[in-house]
Amino acid sequence: MNKNKILAGLLIIWGFFSVSYDVLLLCMTPGTFLDNVFSFTHIWAALGAYLIFCGVYRIKKERSFWSIWKKPVKISVLCVAAVGLVVSVINLCFILRPKLVDPNNSVDYVILLGGGIDKNGKLPGNVISRVEAAADFLNRPEQKNTVVVVSGGTLHWLPFAEAPELKRQLVLRGVEEERILVEDQALDTIQNFEYSCQMLADFAGVSKQDILNSDIAVITNYFHLRRAERLAARMGFTNIKGIGTPCEKIKALHIYVREICAYIKLNLRILFTGRPTLLS
């Protein structure tokens, strides 16, 4: 077997693995039909399809698909790829450096962020790890009076809100119901903080500014923590730190690729629109 066919075979195998990864991710968190159709996981299917195409092309034409591109196109693609890689690495460095809560210090409030729910109303492993971390923190003696907001609404194309299930899971782990406020309208992290701030202000009978100045712990997965903290700071939270939880290892590659894209999107949003702005 010549070198050309070996390379083609490796491309095809790599492509099938990429497509299989997409299918695996979808199976791990079952969604409705539309939820599956518009899932971000399909970047892996798209990559896999391209790799398989390149492998088949190499076998049939006995040359690479790259070789037919004109030099200006190649240079443009390489430049875009290089810039994308540099930007991605820079953003990843920020993502990996969140501000963490000292577990021995008490806080005024906790905000537990939702992170998805499947079509059967079951929380995925990444979200369960958030719940377990929240329960462990809230059950500490120094946090016995701390109130927690569980935040998560009904996402597009899914039949269940996250927040009620987050509360149920906390109660199963020993957190008293009266300490749990349910915010079931938020559809993204900005709304998580906006609606949670208002709910805490109403609950405590204080102004939103008082809540913004309170000691608050936000609980989410490590990969999401830095972006959540940055959003909170831009919205006016002055003393918010995080409690991070690990993600499922099989999902790590996909999750960090998605989070890099989300962090770049946030930077562009701030640059071009100045949003989110301070809560008033």
N, C-alpha and C positions, 0 to 999 in steps of 0.2 A: 504494500500500500504506500503510495507516494505522500509526500508532505502535504500537498494540497488537500487530499482527501482526509488526512488526519485532522487538519485544522477545520475542515468543513464539518467533520463528525463531532469535534469538540464544540463548535458553535451550535450545532443542532441539539446536542445533549444539554448544553447550558441553557438553550432556549426552552427546552421541555421542563427543566428544573424551575425556570422562572415562571412559566405558566402554571406549573404545579403549585408553586408558592402562593400565587394568587388564589387558586382554588382552595388551598389549605386555610388561608386567612379567612376566606368567606365562610368556610365550614366551621371554623372555631367560634365565630360570632354570627349566627344565622340572622339574616335580615329579610325584609319583605322583598318582593320582586323589584320594585323601583329602587329600594335601598341598595340592593345588589348591583343593579344596572349602573348606578351613579357612584359606586364605591371607588375611593382613591386607590384601592388595592390593584385596580386594573392597570396601573403603570407597569406592574410586573408581567401581566399578560401581553401588554404592548411591547415591552422589551423582549420578552420571549419570542413573540411573533417576528420581530425584526431579526433576532439572532438566527432563528430557523430559516427565514428567508435568505439571509446572508450565506448560511451554510449550503442551502440547496442551490443558490446562485453559483457559489464557488464550485460545486460539483458539476453543474451543467455547463458552465462557461469556462471552467478551469482557470479562473482568475477571480480576484475579490471584487465585491460590489464597490468598495472604496476606490478601486483603480480606474473606474469609468468616470469619476467626478473630475471636473476641471480644476486646475490648480487654484484659481481664486476662490472657488467654492470650498476646497479643502482648507485653505488658509482661514477662511471665515468661520468654518465649523470648529477648527482647532482653537481659534481665538475665543469664540463664544464658550467652548468647553472649558478652556483654561480660566477664563473670568468666572464662570459658574463654579468651578472647583474651588477657587480662592475664596469667593464670597461664601460658599457653603462651609468651608473650614473655619472661617472667621466667625460665622454665626454659630457653628457647633461649639466653638470655644466659649461663647457666651452661655449657650444652653447648658453646658456642663458645669457652670459655676453659679448655682443659686445661693440665696441667703437662707440659712437653716435656723430653726428655732432651737434654743437650748432646752432639751427635754426636762431639765430640772427647774425651769422657770415657769411660773403660772402666766396665763394670758387672760385677757378679758373675754374674747370670743374666738370661736373656731368656724371657719368656712370650709366645708367639705365639697369639693367640686365633682360633679358627675362627669363621666367619661364614656358614656355609651350604654346601651341596653339592647338586647336582641328582641326578635319578634315575639318571643315567648315570655317576655318580661323578666328575663334572667340577666343579671349583671355579669359581664365578662371578667376574666381573671384579673386584668389590670385594675378594674374598678373595685373588685373585692379586696385587693391589696390596700386600696385607699381606705376602705371601710375598716379593715382590721387595724390599720395604723391609727385611724381616728378613735376607734374604740379603746385601743391601748392607751392613747394619750388622755382621753376623757375620763378613763377609769383610774387614773393616777390620783392619789390623795390631794395633791396640790391643785387639781383641776376639778374638784368635786362640785363646784358651783358654776363651772364654765358652760355657757350656752353655745350650741352648735347650730349653724344653718346648713342644711343639706340642700344643694342647689342643682337643679337639672330638670328641664322641661321635656316636652314631647318633641323629639327630633323629627325631621322630615321623613315621611313615609313609614314611620314606626308608630304602633298603636299605644305605647305606654310612656308615661312620664318617668324620669329616673328618680326624682326626689322621694316619692313615697316608698320605693323599694330600698333606697339608701337608708331611710329611717327604719324600715322594718329590719334590715340587716344590723343596724346599730343596736336596736332594742334586743335582738337575739344575742348580742354580745355584751349585754349588761348595762347599756346606757339608758338612763331613765327617759321615758317619753316626754316628760315635761321640760326636759333640757334641749329638746330637738325642735327646731323650727323648720317647716317644710316650704321651700321656695321651688315651685314646680312650673315656672313660666320661662325661665332663661333658656335661650337656644345657643348661646356661645359664651365665652369666658367674660367678655365685657358685660353682658347682661347678668352673668353670675354675680359679679361684684356689685353692679348697680342695684339689682333687686335685693340682694342680701343686705346691702347697706341700709336701704329703706326699711326692710323688714326688722332689722336689729334696732333701728331708731324707733320704730313704732312699738316694738316689744319693750324696750327699756324706757320709753317716754322721754327720749332726748333728741337733740338735733342730729342730722346726718353728719355735721362737722364733728360732733362728739364721737361718733362711731369712727369717722375717718382718722381721728387722733388716738384711737384706742389701740391697745396691744392685741394684735390679731394673728392667729396662725392659720395659714391656708394649707390644706392637705390635698395633694394630687400626686401623680407619678413624677419621678425625678425628671423625666424628659420634658414634662410640661411646666415644671415649677418656675423656671427662670422667666418664661414668657408670661405666666400668670402674675409673677411679682412685678414685672415691668408694666403690665397693664394696670395693676392696682396702684402703683406709684403715680402713673400719669393721671389716674382718676382721683388722686388726692389722699390715698391711704398713706399715712406718714410713718407707721411702725408695723409693717406687715412682713412676716417671715414665713418660711415654708417648712413643712414636714413632707419629705419625699418618700416614695415607695418604689420598689423595683417593678419593672414590666416583665411580662412573660418572655422568656428568652427566645422562643421561636418567632415572636413578633418584633424583636428588637430592631432588626435591620429595617423593616418597613416603617416602624414607629419613628425612628430617628430620621429617616429620609423625609417622612411626612412633616415632622416637627421642624426640620431645617427649612422646608418650603413655607411652613406657617410663620416661622420667625422672620424670614425674608419678606413675606407678605406684610407682616406687621410693620417692619421697618419702612417699607414703601408706603404703607398707609399713613404712618406718622409723617413721613417726608412730604407727601403730596397733599394730605388733607389736614394734618395736625390733630387727627383724632386717634384715640379717644381723648376727650378733654376732661377738666376737673368737674367732679360732681358738684351741683349747687343745691 
